[in-house]
Amino acid sequence: MTTPYFSQASFRFLKDLAAHNDRSWFATHKDRYEAHVREPFLRLIADLAAPLATISPHLRADARKQGGSLFRLHRDTRFANDKTPYKTWAGARLFHERSRDIEAPSYYIHLQPGDCFAGGGVWHPQPATLKRIRDFLVDNPEAWKRATRSRAFAAHYRFWGESLTRPPRGFPADHPLLDDLKRRNQAAGCALDAALMCSGELRPVLVDHFRRLAPFIDYLCAALDLPF
């Protein structure tokens, strides 16, 4: 067991931020964000680097304060109707080394009051990326079944996101994996309760989830000609 990363103070800050989402309030309470959210999350990311390397040498847990795995708290409001300046959650992406060059699978950790989770995959892929995955799935159905129909996968994970109501264009309506082909995302994961997020068991539990999801992430890497 390791020292806990997050605490009830982490959740209290995010709840308060949701209730007071403006720059003046944040400026007054920035030290709470640093102490209870940002610094603990960066420490978790750093502590995940070594075990992640044993799962895949091509995925990165980057604990830099800027440009690393941790998502920025500031929202991009340029094209949004919602102009509140801050996200009311914290998240980290353990990304593929080629992610700057190509859309690539990643692992993900999410901290939010009432909605903590972890998982992995490709979220909101561009049409060309999604078509490559669908084509690969049609050509390699048995490997897909091994990756996503195993007892370990089915017992722990569900797929995220919306699906098409009709078969994607160019794919057969009677394909045995039609439900998988209709997905707009190829990402899956599981919920994590607040008690776990605040416990010393968080890091080993996350590593266990990443190991179980590895065949799925490996499959997506293969579909995109990426090493795993």
N, C-alpha and C positions, 0 to 999 in steps of 0.2 A: 504493500500500500504506500502511496506517495502522499505528500502534503496536499490538501485540497487546493485547487486553483481558484474556484469561484465560491461565493458565499451568499447568504441572504442579502448582504449589502450590494452585491452585483445586481440582483433582481430588483431591489428597491431603487437603485439608481435608474435602471431602464424603465421602471414603472413611473418614476417621477419625471423622467425625460418625456415620456409619452404624454404626460399631463401638462408639461411646461416646455413645449418644443419650440423654443425661440433662442436666439443667440445670447441675449442678455442673461437669461437663466443659466444657460450652459457655461458662460464665462465665469459665473459665480460658483458653479459646481463642477468645473472641469477636473479639479483634484480628485473628486469621487470617481469620475470616469477613469482617470489614469490608475488610481489605486485598486479599484474593484472590478474593472472590466478590461481595459487595454493591457496593463502590465501582466495580470494573470493569464490572459489569452496568449500573449506573446511567450510567456513562460511555458504554457502548454504546447504551443507550436514547436518551440525549441526542443522540448522533451519528447516530441513525437518524431523528430528527424531520424534518430537512430533506428527505432523499430520500423519506421516506414521504409527505410533503405533495405531492410531484410525482406520486405514484401515486394518492393520494386525499386531497383536502383535508378529508375527514370522518373520517379515522382519526388516532389520537393515539399518539405515543410520549412518554409522560409520565415524566420522570426524577425526580419528587419521591420523597423517601425514604419517605413515608407516603402511601397512597392513590393512588399512580401506577401505572405499568405493571408494576413488579416485584412478584411475589407475596411475601407474608410468609413467613418461614422457619418461624414457629410453626404447628403443626398445630392444627386444631379437633378436640379429642378428646372433646367433650361426649357424642357419641352413637357413639363408635368403640370397638371392642373393643381396638384397638391404642392404648395410652396413651402411647407415646413422644412427646415434646414437639415434635420438630423434623422437618421434611421433610429428606430426604437428597438433595435436588435443588434447583436454582434455576430459576425460570421467569419469563418476562415476556410480558404480553399487550398487543399494540398494538391498542387498542380503538376502537370506533366512538364518535363524539361523543354518540350517543343511547343508549349502552349502559346508562346509569342508568335509562332510561325503558322500554326494551324489550330483549329478547334480540336480540343483534346479532352479525354475523360479526366476527372479529378475526384478526389474525396472532399467531403464538405462537413463542417461542424457548425451548428446554429444554436445561439444562446438568446432566448427571449422568454419573458414571463408567460407561462402557459403554453409554450410552443418550442421546446428544445428538441433537436433531432440531429442525426448523423446519417451519412450515406455517401453515394457517389454516382458518377455517370456523366452524361452530357446534357446540360440543361439549356433549353431554347436554342437548339442548333440551327444554323443557317440551312436553307433548303438543300443546298448541294451536299452538306455534311450529312443531313438526315437521309438523303437518298443513298449515299454511300453505305450507311449503316443498314438501311432496308435491303439494298442489293446484296450485301454480305450475308444478311440473315436468310434471305431466300436461297443463297448458294451454300450456306453452312448451317442448316437447321439443327442437326444433331448436336453440334458444339454449343449452340444457343440453348438447347434444352438442358444440356449438362450444366451450363453456367447459371441458369435461372429457374430450373425446375428441381434442383436438388432439395433434399430435406432441410439442409442448413439454411438455404436461401428462403424457402417457403415459410419456414418457422419464424423468421425474424423480419423479413422485408416486404414492403409493398412498393409498387411503381408509383411515381409521382407525376402529376400533371394531367393535362387533357388529352383526349384521343379524338381522331376524326370520326364522324358519324358514318362515313362511307369508306370503302377501300381507297388507299392512295392511288392516284392516277398511275396507270401502267402496271399495277400489281393485281393478281387474280383475286376475285371475290371469294373463291372457294379455297384459298390457301389455308392449310391447317394452323398456321401461326398468324392468322389475320389480325387478331387482337394486338399482337406485338407490332405488326406492321403499321397499324393505325395510330400508334402512339406518336405524339408530337415531340415528346422528350424521351430520352432513354436514360432515366435516372431512378434510383431506388434507395430506400433507407428505412429507418425506424425512429420512433419517438424515444426520447430520453427524459426521465422525470427529473424534477428539480433536485430531489434528494441525491440522485446519482451525480448531477452536475456539481453539487457542493461537497462531494465525498472524495476521499483519496483513491477510490476505485475508478475514477473517470478515465484516466489514461489507459490502464490495461483493458478496460471495456471497449474503448475506442479502437485500440489495436486489434482486439478480437473481431470487432465488426469489420475493420478494414481487411483482415485476413479472409473472412467469410465472403466478402464482396469481391475479392481479388479475381476469381474466375470471370465475373461479369465485367470488371474493368479491363481485364486482359482481352476479353472478346471484343470490346469496343475499340481498344487500341489496335487489334488485328484488323478490324473493319476499316480503320483509317490509316493503315500501313505505319503504325507507330510501334516502337518496341515497348515491351512491358517487362 
